[in-house]
Amino acid sequence: MKAALHPGRLLARRYRLLDQIGAGGMSVIWRARDEVLDRLVALKVLAPSLAADARFRGMVREEARAAAQLVHPHLTSVHDYGETVDPDGSITSFVVMELLDGEELELRLTEGPLPWAEAVQVGAQVADALAAAHRLGIVHRDITPANVMMTGTGVKVLDFGIATRIGAPDEDEDGETFGTPAYVAPERLDGAPAQPSTDVYSLGVLLYEALTGRVPYPADTWEQLSAALADGPPPTLAELPELPPPVARICLRSLARDPAERPTARQVATVLRGHLLPPDPPAATIRVPTQVLPPQPVDLPPTAEGKTSEGAGLEGATADPGWSRRRLALLLVLAVGVALAGVALLPEQRPTPRTQPSVGPTTTSPSDPPVPPSSEPTTPSPTTPSTGSTPTSRPESLVEAASRVDGLITAGLSAGEIRDDVGLDLRNELRNLTAAVSSGRDELAPPVARLRKKVAVRLGEGGISPGYASQLDAAIADLGAARV
């Protein structure tokens, strides 16, 4: 009898199942712990009803192979593929992926369309992910809101379960079309080979739905899709007058019936990124000049000779102790006023800003040269701690500091200053660090020291440029001072 999947079961003597977090037509998703590397992961396990079919196991294996080649900030990282044989001889196959914390775009769209600026940002990040896949000759074939996860660091494209190589037949062994009908390009209904332009069409549908709350050609079956494409009116975005015209044009071009008329995923990303709203500028500090009021006349008490104490000198002041106290207070007020006036007239001096490593752009076009860091500092030493940036009165939280390190890794990958395998290795080490420290299994200092040493080792191997290695070392040093 086949052993059922349940919390606590150990797969491949390594992955301990914790709880089921999702399910699809072909698989179930489990949260699990990698007991070798001591980290939380997501396991995509082939559904029991399909596990006996070698063809479906092969699809899961091919998904892992395809996705493992892709290292990109907007693509889900794949760590491993495994198979385990149960006592009855049946096989359970699974893919080990990074565990994401976020919300599916499909669920978000049940509340209605996104604000156009947010929809453009989502579209740009999905387009960047597709461009990375297309450069490696991989076509996703199932870009839908259900396969886009919105996380705190941007979107992640999920599920390469039906991905294939460019030019491969676009049908299964029975001649059926893969995918979700409303998002499938028209040429796929005719069995045309898989091409990047088919992904661009799906991207156009996704962007259109994010902007309007509906798909351009509603369909739940292939017959309904054929009828909608034949009889439906061409899509329009005229209902969104606030949408920048270039964004509307690139979206509608992506939905062109002729694949040759569609832009590439890279072109879509470039146009959309060019219309992202800039972040809000930091609030400016306004200095209000100090206004020194002129001294006010004071009624002085008369002395014994009938003169005012102003002309009486020390004798008058001595004769009236109350006046001595008032005179002293007046002198103090005048002294403070002169001091404030001097401060107000001094040139404005700004505080020295806290130095932070620049994370650069999150994406880059292959046609654009990488932007190197502003300087090439000396090689960081794994044994000499770096002071990092000047500490503030309230240090960053562990999550904030780790996000800053992860953003720097992303920038280095995009600029070509960090090798893909090195970026994946550093990210895995960073996730292990945050998981171990957050759960109280480890102190902060030892894993921080290990991560800094790894940066130094990778620098020596040539996997990181000296400039990015120095910035990473400073950011990791800041991580060591984070609030846990």
C-alpha positions, 0 to 999 in steps of 0.5 A: 500500500502506498505511503500517504503524504502527511506532516512529519513524513521524511522524503529522500531521507532529507525533507521533512513535510510540515504542512500542505500549502497549495494544490493544483491539477498535477501536484500538491505543494508542501512546506518542508524542512531541509534537514541537511541544510536546516532551512524551510523549503517548498516541495512540489510533489506530483499528485498521487493520482498521477504518480504512477504515470512515468510521463507525468514524472518525466514532466516534473523532472523536466520542469526542475531541469528547466527552472534550475537553469534560471537564476533571476530575482523574479523567478522562483529558485529551484534547489533540487529534484528527488524521487523516493520509492515507497514500500509497495514500489511506487515512486513519489517525485518532487521538486524542491523550491524556495519557500515564498511568502506572498499572495497570488495575483489571481487572488488579488485580482478578485478585488478588482483591477490594480492601480495602473502604476502597480499593474505596470510594475507587475507587468515589467517584472514578469516581462523581465523574468520571461526575457531571462527564460527566453535567453536560455531557450525556454518558453513558459507556456502558462503565464497566468495570474495563478502563476504569479506570486506577489511578494514583499520583494516583487513578483515571482513567476511560478510553475514551469510544469509545462515549460519547453524548449523554443521550437519544440512541438506545442502539444502533448502526446495526444495532440492536446494543447497545454495551458489555460484557454483565456491566456493561450496565444491564437497560433497555439490552437493550430499546433505551431511550435513553441516560441517566445512570442506565445509567452508575450501574448500571455503576458499581454493578457495578464497585463490587460487583466491587471489594468481592467479586471478582465481578460480580452477574450473570456474562455474556459474551453478551447472551443470558447476561445476559438469563438471569442477570437473569431467574433469578439471585438479587438481589445481596447484600453480607451476606458483608462485615459490616465494610462500612458499611451506607450503602455497602452500601445505595448499591451495591445501590441502584445495581443496581436494575432500575428506573432511577428507583430508582437514585441519581445519580452525585453521590449515590453519590460523596457517600455513598462519600466520607463513608465514606472512612477518614481518613489516619493522623495524623502521629506525635506528638513526646513530650517526656521531661522531664529529671530532675536527680539530686541531687549525690552525697556525695564522699569528700574527701581529708584535708589535712595538718592532718587536716581534710577539704579541704571545710574546708581551703579553697584550701590543701587543694586546692593541696596535692592536685592530684588533688583540684583536678581532681575538684573542677573536674569536680564543679563542671562536673557541677553547672553542666550539671545546673542548665542542664538543669533550667532547660530542662526547666522552660521552656514547650514551644516547638514549631518553626515549621511549614513553610507549605504551600498548602492543596490543599483537597478533591479533589472538590466537590458542585455543591450545596456552595459552593466553599471559598475559600482562607483569605486573598486575598494580593496578586497574584504578580509574574512577575518577582519570585521568591517565596521560597516556604516555608522550605527544609528540610534535604532538599528535595522531589523533583521528582515530589513538588513537581510533585504538590503543584502538580498537587494545588493545580490540582485543588483550584482546579478543584473549588472553581471558583477555577480555570477549566477551560481554565486548569487544562488549560493549567497541567497541560500546562505542568507535565507539559512541565516535569517531562518536560524536566527529568527527561530532562535536556533543560532546567534547572529554573529557566527552565521554573519561571519560565515557569510562574510567569509563566503563572500571573500572566498567567492571573490577569490574565485572570481565569482564577484567583482571587487566592488560588489564584494566590498559593498556586500561585506559592508552590508553583511556587517550591518546585518550583524548589528541588526535587531533580532 
